[in-house]
Amino acid sequence: MKQNQMKCLKSIMHAIDRLEAKQPYRCSFCKKDESEVWKLVGSAPYFHCDECITKSYNYLQEMKHDEDSEKRKRNEHLKLVITEESKQ
């Protein structure tokens, strides 16, 4: 059996187990169940809620902004060094 088929089969088996046990799906990060969030995204057994996805997205955007700021600072420093060297 191919790897994709195995993944699909495992996902289906997990979903059937959940239905039989009547257990709600939960966010893998915050552990809130599907009744506590607007939306769960993913596939069994790993789901992520809209709140955690938003927090993750915002965190990544902040990291990107910080990296961009750091790059700008380095570039400004390089321009300053080059400008000072050219004056000598």
C-alpha positions in Angstrom: 0.0 0.0 0.0 1.4 3.4 -0.9 2.2 6.0 1.8 -0.7 8.4 0.8 -3.1 5.5 0.9 -1.9 4.5 4.4 -2.3 8.1 5.6 -5.8 8.3 4.3 -6.7 4.9 5.8 -5.3 5.9 9.2 -7.3 9.2 9.0 -10.5 7.3 8.2 -9.9 4.8 11.0 -9.3 7.5 13.5 -12.5 9.3 12.4 -14.5 6.1 12.8 -13.0 5.5 16.3 -14.0 9.1 17.3 -17.5 8.7 16.0 -17.9 5.4 17.9 -16.6 6.9 21.1 -18.5 10.1 20.5 -15.4 12.1 21.4 -15.3 15.6 20.1 -12.4 16.7 17.9 -9.9 18.9 19.7 -7.3 21.5 18.8 -3.9 20.0 19.0 -2.5 23.2 20.5 -5.0 24.5 23.0 -7.1 21.4 23.5 -10.4 23.2 23.0 -13.0 20.9 21.5 -15.1 21.7 18.4 -18.0 23.1 20.4 -15.7 25.8 21.9 -14.2 27.2 18.7 -15.5 28.6 15.4 -13.6 26.2 13.2 -11.2 23.3 13.4 -8.8 22.8 10.4 -6.8 19.7 9.7 -7.3 16.0 9.4 -7.6 13.3 12.0 -5.9 13.1 14.4 -4.4 16.6 14.2 -6.6 19.6 14.2 -6.0 23.3 14.8 -8.6 25.8 15.8 -9.1 29.2 14.2 -7.9 31.0 17.3 -4.5 29.1 17.4 -4.1 29.6 13.7 -4.6 33.3 14.1 -2.2 33.5 17.0 0.4 31.5 15.0 0.0 33.7 12.0 0.3 36.9 14.1 3.4 35.5 15.8 5.0 34.6 12.4 4.2 38.1 11.1 5.9 39.7 14.1 8.9 37.5 13.6 9.0 38.5 9.9 8.7 42.2 10.9 11.5 41.9 13.5 13.8 40.2 10.9 13.0 42.9 8.3 13.7 45.6 10.9 17.0 43.9 11.7 17.9 43.7 8.0 17.1 47.4 7.6 19.3 48.2 10.6 22.2 46.2 9.2 21.8 47.8 5.8 21.8 51.3 7.3 24.9 50.4 9.3 26.6 49.2 6.1 25.6 52.4 4.3 27.1 54.4 7.1 30.3 52.4 7.1 30.7 52.7 3.4 29.9 56.4 3.4 32.5 57.0 6.2 35.1 55.0 4.3 34.5 56.8 1.1 35.1 60.2 2.9 38.5 59.1 4.0 
